[in-house]
């Protein structure tokens, strides 16, 4: 029996493949069509930022099996991060009712300088809690394979496999969140740099604003473009008497909801909120001009949490490119807003597991 037929038969027997009908035929026997059984295997996908963690058990079509588990989990100076995360992961598995034998791994996107090979996050060293690496700790706790990567790299992987960067060899994916990250697709591959730390877009020294950045330097791009800056400027503006449709008790203290309130108000045409987003978008455009000059990408994709503002990013970003970018370069670079949006990191974390699963099997 030919190898391919034998392999397909084995996959059907293991319920990984299933018959889905017959293909058209110009004559003779019609060939059988097989598709992946989306319920055959599952992936536990984790999206972490500096403040909030989301967990989702996903099937092979990137669908959430039981919705998304969201909880606050600050990473900075928090030695209990791994313990709390492991507990939540086990709770999600138990509540799903799905056998652990069907879960092929756990993919985690998180901010920071991450060594993918060693499973270490150098930006949040307390996460290892003195017990091996992040990967070793969580693998031991869950009895499942664990893979970690930088959140912006994971988002770029999602865009390359399922989003706006499909079929594109060279794309820059800007992750707009509590910081401003960058994932790079170069020559059809995720580019991590010599030590895996490439893409620190947030820390381009672009301003003389004397604002201290999270990296310890001052004047970084992040100090004028992150969603935390958006919240800060919104609160300052309202205190100074700016008129807006934002809730009466803004800010509420729930940074996610407050961020969503600004974006929602802007999409409804709130002048103050539109102006705030425009300022940030223009400054991201200034940074983007540097990327275009150095790397000449086919596309630049705005992704992550901030991409929920949609087309509101486009005009001020384009204005910045018109002012700061050489037309010959800018004219051949497409600027897009992600279709995956805030789902990108969860989808990318699942893709991270599959990429490693394929190599190991």
ROTOR-678345 format. One record per residue (C-alpha): z, x, y; residue number from 1; residue in three letters. Coordinates in pm, 1 decimal. Layout:
BEGIN
[[Z, X, Y], NUM, ALA]
...
//
This chain:
BEGIN
[[0.0, 0.0, 0.0], 1, UNK]
[[-91.5, 141.5, 344.5], 2, UNK]
[[202.3, 281.3, 545.1], 3, UNK]
[[157.5, 36.2, 836.9], 4, UNK]
[[161.7, -271.5, 610.4], 5, UNK]
[[466.1, -140.3, 424.3], 6, UNK]
[[647.4, -71.8, 754.0], 7, UNK]
[[565.5, -418.1, 891.3], 8, UNK]
[[686.9, -580.4, 568.9], 9, UNK]
[[1014.4, -389.1, 594.1], 10, UNK]
[[1061.9, -497.0, 957.1], 11, UNK]
[[998.1, -860.0, 859.5], 12, UNK]
[[1248.4, -827.4, 574.4], 13, UNK]
[[1505.8, -689.9, 820.2], 14, UNK]
[[1423.1, -985.0, 1053.7], 15, UNK]
[[1323.5, -753.4, 1338.2], 16, UNK]
[[962.6, -880.4, 1330.6], 17, UNK]
[[854.7, -1239.8, 1277.8], 18, UNK]
[[519.9, -1411.4, 1224.9], 19, UNK]
[[392.2, -1600.4, 1528.1], 20, UNK]
[[53.7, -1735.7, 1415.0], 21, UNK]
[[-295.1, -1606.7, 1357.0], 22, UNK]
[[-533.4, -1417.1, 1581.9], 23, UNK]
[[-891.1, -1540.4, 1643.5], 24, UNK]
[[-1155.1, -1407.0, 1409.0], 25, UNK]
[[-1533.7, -1386.0, 1434.6], 26, UNK]
[[-1551.3, -1409.5, 1057.3], 27, UNK]
[[-1346.1, -1342.1, 750.8], 28, UNK]
[[-972.1, -1359.6, 712.6], 29, UNK]
[[-774.7, -1418.9, 1034.1], 30, UNK]
[[-515.3, -1149.2, 1103.0], 31, UNK]
[[-146.7, -1244.2, 1128.4], 32, UNK]
[[25.9, -1191.5, 1465.0], 33, UNK]
[[379.7, -1051.2, 1462.3], 34, UNK]
[[627.7, -1051.3, 1749.5], 35, UNK]
[[971.7, -901.5, 1801.2], 36, UNK]
[[1253.9, -1134.3, 1699.4], 37, UNK]
[[1452.1, -1142.7, 2022.1], 38, UNK]
[[1769.7, -1229.4, 1828.7], 39, UNK]
[[1742.5, -935.4, 1591.4], 40, UNK]
[[1913.1, -679.3, 1813.5], 41, UNK]
[[2117.9, -679.8, 2132.3], 42, UNK]
[[2216.0, -434.7, 2405.6], 43, UNK]
[[2534.7, -424.2, 2610.0], 44, UNK]
[[2423.2, -347.0, 2964.2], 45, UNK]
[[2661.9, -228.5, 3236.7], 46, UNK]
[[2593.6, -201.0, 3609.9], 47, UNK]
[[2858.5, -17.7, 3811.5], 48, UNK]
[[2886.4, 59.4, 4180.2], 49, UNK]
[[3174.0, 207.5, 4375.7], 50, UNK]
[[3356.0, -126.6, 4386.2], 51, UNK]
[[3212.7, -384.6, 4145.0], 52, UNK]
[[3110.5, -374.0, 3777.3], 53, UNK]
[[2883.5, -620.2, 3596.5], 54, UNK]
[[2842.4, -646.8, 3218.6], 55, UNK]
[[2582.8, -844.6, 3027.2], 56, UNK]
[[2493.7, -873.0, 2659.8], 57, UNK]
[[2112.9, -882.1, 2661.3], 58, UNK]
[[1851.7, -962.6, 2398.4], 59, UNK]
[[1525.9, -773.9, 2346.8], 60, UNK]
[[1354.5, -978.4, 2618.5], 61, UNK]
[[1608.6, -870.6, 2882.1], 62, UNK]
[[1770.1, -1213.7, 2882.2], 63, UNK]
[[2142.8, -1258.3, 2935.3], 64, UNK]
[[2301.4, -1401.6, 2622.4], 65, UNK]
[[2614.1, -1541.2, 2790.9], 66, UNK]
[[2561.6, -1478.3, 3160.5], 67, UNK]
[[2697.2, -1184.0, 3359.6], 68, UNK]
[[3062.5, -1079.1, 3355.7], 69, UNK]
[[3154.7, -955.2, 3704.7], 70, UNK]
[[3483.8, -795.0, 3809.1], 71, UNK]
[[3614.8, -557.6, 4073.6], 72, UNK]
[[3664.0, -202.9, 3945.2], 73, UNK]
[[3694.7, 59.2, 4222.8], 74, UNK]
[[3590.8, 402.2, 4097.0], 75, UNK]
[[3756.4, 625.8, 4353.9], 76, UNK]
[[4104.8, 757.8, 4270.0], 77, UNK]
[[4134.7, 513.3, 3981.7], 78, UNK]
[[4243.9, 684.5, 3656.7], 79, UNK]
[[4237.3, 353.2, 3464.9], 80, UNK]
[[3864.2, 289.1, 3504.5], 81, UNK]
[[3766.4, 376.6, 3148.4], 82, UNK]
[[4055.9, 191.4, 2992.4], 83, UNK]
[[3973.3, -127.2, 3185.4], 84, UNK]
[[3601.1, -93.5, 3121.3], 85, UNK]
[[3649.6, -44.0, 2745.4], 86, UNK]
[[3874.0, -350.6, 2732.8], 87, UNK]
[[3613.7, -562.9, 2912.4], 88, UNK]
[[3333.4, -440.5, 2687.3], 89, UNK]
[[3526.9, -539.4, 2376.6], 90, UNK]
[[3609.3, -880.0, 2530.5], 91, UNK]
[[3240.7, -947.6, 2606.0], 92, UNK]
[[3143.6, -857.4, 2248.1], 93, UNK]
[[3415.8, -1077.5, 2100.3], 94, UNK]
[[3338.3, -1377.3, 2322.7], 95, UNK]
[[2965.8, -1354.8, 2247.7], 96, UNK]
[[3022.5, -1427.1, 1878.0], 97, UNK]
[[2752.7, -1173.2, 1791.2], 98, UNK]
[[2820.7, -918.4, 1519.3], 99, UNK]
[[2871.1, -566.4, 1650.7], 100, UNK]
[[2625.0, -447.7, 1384.7], 101, UNK]
[[2346.6, -617.7, 1584.6], 102, UNK]
[[2435.4, -431.8, 1906.7], 103, UNK]
[[2238.1, -109.0, 1916.3], 104, UNK]
[[2420.6, 50.6, 2206.9], 105, UNK]
[[2578.0, 38.1, 2550.4], 106, UNK]
[[2382.1, 146.2, 2858.5], 107, UNK]
[[2570.7, 221.5, 3179.9], 108, UNK]
[[2433.4, 282.1, 3527.7], 109, UNK]
[[2688.1, 425.6, 3771.8], 110, UNK]
[[2687.7, 609.9, 4104.7], 111, UNK]
[[2751.9, 981.2, 4130.0], 112, UNK]
[[2635.0, 1320.4, 4005.1], 113, UNK]
[[2581.8, 1251.3, 3636.9], 114, UNK]
[[2499.0, 1495.4, 3361.3], 115, UNK]
[[2309.3, 1272.2, 3118.2], 116, UNK]
[[2324.7, 1523.1, 2833.8], 117, UNK]
[[2699.7, 1587.6, 2856.2], 118, UNK]
[[2795.9, 1230.4, 2947.6], 119, UNK]
[[2992.8, 1342.8, 3253.7], 120, UNK]
[[3016.3, 1197.0, 3606.0], 121, UNK]
[[3112.3, 1482.4, 3839.5], 122, UNK]
[[3161.8, 1251.8, 4138.2], 123, UNK]
[[3437.8, 1056.9, 3962.1], 124, UNK]
[[3603.7, 1315.8, 3734.0], 125, UNK]
[[3917.8, 1105.2, 3684.4], 126, UNK]
[[3709.4, 863.3, 3480.0], 127, UNK]
[[3730.2, 1098.6, 3183.5], 128, UNK]
[[4109.9, 1059.1, 3199.4], 129, UNK]
[[4157.6, 1393.9, 3028.5], 130, UNK]
[[4012.7, 1259.1, 2701.5], 131, UNK]
[[3670.1, 1413.5, 2647.2], 132, UNK]
[[3374.0, 1272.5, 2837.0], 133, UNK]
[[3294.5, 920.0, 2952.7], 134, UNK]
[[3051.7, 878.8, 2664.2], 135, UNK]
[[3298.2, 1008.7, 2405.2], 136, UNK]
[[3581.6, 788.4, 2532.6], 137, UNK]
[[3379.2, 466.0, 2537.9], 138, UNK]
[[3201.4, 541.1, 2209.0], 139, UNK]
[[3536.6, 589.6, 2039.0], 140, UNK]
[[3682.1, 274.0, 2194.7], 141, UNK]
[[3386.3, 47.2, 2112.8], 142, UNK]
[[3246.2, 215.6, 1799.2], 143, UNK]
[[2900.1, 192.7, 1956.9], 144, UNK]
[[2653.4, 450.2, 2096.6], 145, UNK]
[[2695.4, 487.4, 2474.6], 146, UNK]
[[2443.8, 621.3, 2727.7], 147, UNK]
[[2506.4, 677.7, 3098.8], 148, UNK]
[[2285.2, 765.0, 3392.8], 149, UNK]
[[2287.9, 754.0, 3770.8], 150, UNK]
[[2249.1, 398.1, 3901.5], 151, UNK]
[[1940.9, 479.3, 4111.0], 152, UNK]
[[1769.7, 652.2, 3817.4], 153, UNK]
[[1843.8, 350.0, 3598.4], 154, UNK]
[[1697.0, 118.0, 3862.8], 155, UNK]
[[1383.8, 335.6, 3882.1], 156, UNK]
[[1353.5, 313.9, 3503.0], 157, UNK]
[[1370.8, -67.8, 3526.0], 158, UNK]
[[1100.2, -74.3, 3793.3], 159, UNK]
[[879.8, 159.0, 3588.2], 160, UNK]
[[911.7, -38.2, 3265.3], 161, UNK]
[[931.0, -395.2, 3394.8], 162, UNK]
[[893.6, -407.8, 3775.1], 163, UNK]
[[673.5, -302.3, 4064.6], 164, UNK]
[[624.1, 55.7, 3940.7], 165, UNK]
[[447.4, -44.3, 3617.7], 166, UNK]
[[115.8, 134.8, 3565.6], 167, UNK]
[[196.6, 373.6, 3854.1], 168, UNK]
[[229.7, 746.3, 3800.7], 169, UNK]
[[416.1, 832.0, 4121.3], 170, UNK]
[[668.1, 593.0, 4276.5], 171, UNK]
[[982.7, 630.3, 4483.8], 172, UNK]
[[1244.3, 361.8, 4415.9], 173, UNK]
[[1504.7, 321.5, 4691.1], 174, UNK]
[[1828.9, 163.0, 4576.4], 175, UNK]
[[1983.7, -21.2, 4871.5], 176, UNK]
[[2351.1, -82.1, 4801.4], 177, UNK]
[[2688.5, 46.7, 4918.2], 178, UNK]
[[2497.7, 372.6, 4951.9], 179, UNK]
[[2121.3, 435.7, 4961.9], 180, UNK]
[[2004.5, 598.8, 4639.0], 181, UNK]
[[1668.9, 716.9, 4514.4], 182, UNK]
[[1505.5, 714.9, 4172.6], 183, UNK]
[[1178.8, 905.8, 4132.1], 184, UNK]
[[891.2, 841.1, 3896.6], 185, UNK]
[[669.4, 1150.0, 3902.9], 186, UNK]
[[364.9, 1190.9, 3680.5], 187, UNK]
[[470.5, 885.7, 3481.2], 188, UNK]
[[820.5, 1013.4, 3401.9], 189, UNK]
[[1167.9, 967.7, 3544.8], 190, UNK]
[[1238.6, 1282.1, 3746.0], 191, UNK]
[[1601.4, 1400.7, 3752.6], 192, UNK]
[[1561.5, 1753.9, 3889.1], 193, UNK]
[[1687.6, 2083.9, 3750.7], 194, UNK]
[[2048.6, 1972.6, 3691.9], 195, UNK]
[[1990.8, 1597.9, 3683.0], 196, UNK]
[[2108.3, 1547.6, 4040.9], 197, UNK]
[[1774.6, 1480.2, 4215.9], 198, UNK]
[[1740.5, 1179.7, 4445.5], 199, UNK]
[[2032.8, 1213.6, 4687.8], 200, UNK]
[[1838.4, 1022.7, 4952.3], 201, UNK]
[[2162.2, 897.4, 5112.5], 202, UNK]
[[2254.6, 1244.6, 5226.6], 203, UNK]
[[1950.1, 1347.5, 5427.7], 204, UNK]
[[2109.0, 1468.0, 5758.0], 205, UNK]
[[1914.7, 1240.4, 5992.4], 206, UNK]
[[2155.7, 1142.2, 6271.5], 207, UNK]
[[2376.5, 1306.3, 6534.1], 208, UNK]
[[2622.9, 1017.8, 6521.2], 209, UNK]
[[2935.2, 1217.2, 6429.0], 210, UNK]
[[3005.4, 964.5, 6149.6], 211, UNK]
[[3169.8, 1104.2, 5838.3], 212, UNK]
[[2975.8, 1033.9, 5518.8], 213, UNK]
[[3124.6, 976.6, 5173.5], 214, UNK]
[[2989.7, 1320.6, 5076.7], 215, UNK]
[[3211.1, 1488.9, 5338.0], 216, UNK]
[[2925.2, 1575.7, 5576.6], 217, UNK]
[[2836.3, 1388.1, 5894.4], 218, UNK]
[[2520.7, 1217.3, 6018.1], 219, UNK]
[[2377.4, 1139.3, 5670.7], 220, UNK]
[[2123.3, 860.0, 5626.8], 221, UNK]
[[2392.7, 656.7, 5447.3], 222, UNK]
[[2605.5, 640.0, 5763.6], 223, UNK]
[[2348.8, 411.8, 5929.1], 224, UNK]
[[2177.4, 234.2, 5639.8], 225, UNK]
[[2413.5, 121.9, 5363.2], 226, UNK]
[[2524.7, -235.9, 5301.5], 227, UNK]
[[2878.0, -124.6, 5393.1], 228, UNK]
[[2741.6, -25.4, 5734.7], 229, UNK]
[[2578.0, -368.4, 5755.7], 230, UNK]
[[2916.6, -535.0, 5700.9], 231, UNK]
[[3085.2, -304.9, 5950.9], 232, UNK]
[[2828.6, -373.1, 6223.3], 233, UNK]
[[2839.4, -747.8, 6159.0], 234, UNK]
[[3218.0, -754.7, 6202.3], 235, UNK]
[[3198.2, -542.2, 6518.5], 236, UNK]
[[2926.0, -761.4, 6666.6], 237, UNK]
[[3116.2, -1085.4, 6607.9], 238, UNK]
[[3429.2, -931.4, 6756.0], 239, UNK]
[[3226.5, -834.8, 7064.1], 240, UNK]
[[3112.1, -1196.4, 7106.7], 241, UNK]
[[2775.4, -1205.9, 6928.6], 242, UNK]
[[2663.8, -1558.0, 6837.5], 243, UNK]
[[2592.6, -1616.4, 6469.1], 244, UNK]
[[2595.3, -1880.7, 6196.2], 245, UNK]
[[2810.9, -1657.4, 5976.9], 246, UNK]
[[3123.5, -1830.3, 5837.0], 247, UNK]
[[3408.7, -1879.5, 6080.3], 248, UNK]
[[3645.8, -1645.9, 5897.9], 249, UNK]
[[3390.9, -1368.0, 5847.2], 250, UNK]
[[3460.9, -1114.1, 5709.4], 251, UNK]
[[3655.7, -1275.2, 5427.2], 252, UNK]
[[3751.5, -951.1, 5252.1], 253, UNK]
[[3523.2, -1018.0, 4953.4], 254, UNK]
[[3256.5, -760.0, 5033.8], 255, UNK]
[[3000.2, -900.2, 4790.3], 256, UNK]
[[3024.4, -1251.7, 4932.5], 257, UNK]
[[3028.9, -1120.0, 5288.7], 258, UNK]
[[2714.8, -916.3, 5219.3], 259, UNK]
[[2545.0, -1220.7, 5065.1], 260, UNK]
[[2644.3, -1428.9, 5369.7], 261, UNK]
[[2465.1, -1188.0, 5605.3], 262, UNK]
[[2149.7, -1180.5, 5392.0], 263, UNK]
[[2148.0, -1560.4, 5354.0], 264, UNK]
[[2198.8, -1610.4, 5728.9], 265, UNK]
[[1915.5, -1366.8, 5804.0], 266, UNK]
[[1675.1, -1545.2, 5568.0], 267, UNK]
[[1760.6, -1870.3, 5752.8], 268, UNK]
[[1659.2, -1703.7, 6079.8], 269, UNK]
[[2000.6, -1608.3, 6222.7], 270, UNK]
[[1896.9, -1379.6, 6510.9], 271, UNK]
[[2205.4, -1157.1, 6498.0], 272, UNK]
[[2178.2, -1097.7, 6120.8], 273, UNK]
[[1803.3, -1037.0, 6140.3], 274, UNK]
[[1866.0, -773.0, 6407.6], 275, UNK]
[[2129.3, -602.5, 6192.6], 276, UNK]
[[1895.3, -583.2, 5892.5], 277, UNK]
[[1610.2, -465.5, 6115.3], 278, UNK]
[[1816.6, -171.5, 6245.0], 279, UNK]
[[1902.5, -62.3, 5892.6], 280, UNK]
[[1545.2, -113.9, 5767.7], 281, UNK]
[[1405.1, 95.1, 6052.9], 282, UNK]
[[1637.7, 384.5, 5968.2], 283, UNK]
[[1549.2, 358.5, 5597.6], 284, UNK]
[[1186.5, 376.8, 5711.1], 285, UNK]
[[1262.2, 702.0, 5894.4], 286, UNK]
[[1399.1, 849.3, 5572.9], 287, UNK]
[[1105.9, 705.8, 5379.8], 288, UNK]
[[865.0, 892.6, 5608.6], 289, UNK]
[[1020.2, 1219.9, 5492.8], 290, UNK]
[[969.3, 1122.4, 5126.7], 291, UNK]
[[607.0, 1031.3, 5188.7], 292, UNK]
[[538.8, 1360.4, 5368.5], 293, UNK]
[[690.7, 1568.4, 5087.7], 294, UNK]
[[587.7, 1376.4, 4773.3], 295, UNK]
[[282.6, 1166.2, 4871.6], 296, UNK]
[[380.1, 880.0, 4633.0], 297, UNK]
[[156.3, 591.1, 4533.0], 298, UNK]
[[430.8, 342.8, 4619.2], 299, UNK]
[[780.4, 313.6, 4761.0], 300, UNK]
[[984.0, 24.7, 4621.2], 301, UNK]
[[1293.9, -122.4, 4785.6], 302, UNK]
[[1523.8, -231.1, 4505.0], 303, UNK]
[[1888.6, -295.0, 4421.2], 304, UNK]
[[2137.7, -527.6, 4589.8], 305, UNK]
[[1981.8, -502.1, 4935.6], 306, UNK]
[[1634.4, -604.3, 4817.6], 307, UNK]
[[1756.3, -966.7, 4814.1], 308, UNK]
[[1668.5, -969.8, 5186.5], 309, UNK]
[[1303.9, -968.2, 5074.6], 310, UNK]
[[1032.2, -955.6, 5338.1], 311, UNK]
[[1283.9, -901.7, 5619.0], 312, UNK]
[[1273.7, -531.7, 5532.3], 313, UNK]
[[901.0, -492.0, 5568.6], 314, UNK]
[[822.5, -511.7, 5944.1], 315, UNK]
[[1091.2, -266.7, 6066.7], 316, UNK]
[[1020.0, -24.8, 5778.5], 317, UNK]
[[650.7, -33.3, 5867.1], 318, UNK]
[[732.8, 22.9, 6233.8], 319, UNK]
[[929.3, 334.7, 6141.5], 320, UNK]
[[640.9, 461.1, 5927.3], 321, UNK]
[[396.1, 397.2, 6212.5], 322, UNK]
[[612.0, 607.7, 6442.8], 323, UNK]
[[721.7, 886.8, 6209.6], 324, UNK]
[[461.4, 922.8, 5935.3], 325, UNK]
[[116.9, 1082.3, 5940.6], 326, UNK]
[[-128.0, 789.3, 5902.8], 327, UNK]
[[-341.4, 961.9, 5638.9], 328, UNK]
[[-35.4, 979.1, 5413.2], 329, UNK]
[[121.6, 645.1, 5502.4], 330, UNK]
[[-205.6, 455.8, 5458.0], 331, UNK]
[[-220.1, 553.3, 5090.9], 332, UNK]
[[140.5, 462.0, 5011.4], 333, UNK]
[[221.6, 100.9, 4930.4], 334, UNK]
[[565.1, -23.8, 5040.0], 335, UNK]
[[702.2, -308.5, 4828.0], 336, UNK]
[[1018.4, -510.9, 4775.5], 337, UNK]
[[1134.1, -528.3, 4413.6], 338, UNK]
[[1070.3, -838.9, 4204.8], 339, UNK]
[[1369.8, -747.0, 3987.5], 340, UNK]
[[1611.5, -738.7, 4280.6], 341, UNK]
[[1980.0, -716.9, 4198.2], 342, UNK]
[[1897.9, -751.9, 3826.2], 343, UNK]
[[1725.4, -413.1, 3824.8], 344, UNK]
[[2028.9, -204.0, 3729.7], 345, UNK]
[[2126.0, -427.1, 3436.6], 346, UNK]
[[1767.0, -425.7, 3309.7], 347, UNK]
[[1745.5, -48.5, 3358.2], 348, UNK]
[[2071.0, 9.3, 3170.4], 349, UNK]
[[1928.8, -187.9, 2877.2], 350, UNK]
[[1605.8, 14.7, 2897.9], 351, UNK]
[[1815.5, 334.3, 2891.5], 352, UNK]
[[1954.6, 233.0, 2552.6], 353, UNK]
[[1609.6, 152.1, 2414.1], 354, UNK]
[[1462.8, 483.8, 2532.3], 355, UNK]
[[1738.1, 672.5, 2348.8], 356, UNK]
[[1722.5, 438.5, 2047.1], 357, UNK]
[[1351.4, 508.0, 2000.9], 358, UNK]
[[1406.5, 886.0, 2017.0], 359, UNK]
[[1696.4, 875.6, 1772.0], 360, UNK]
[[1522.8, 649.5, 1523.3], 361, UNK]
//
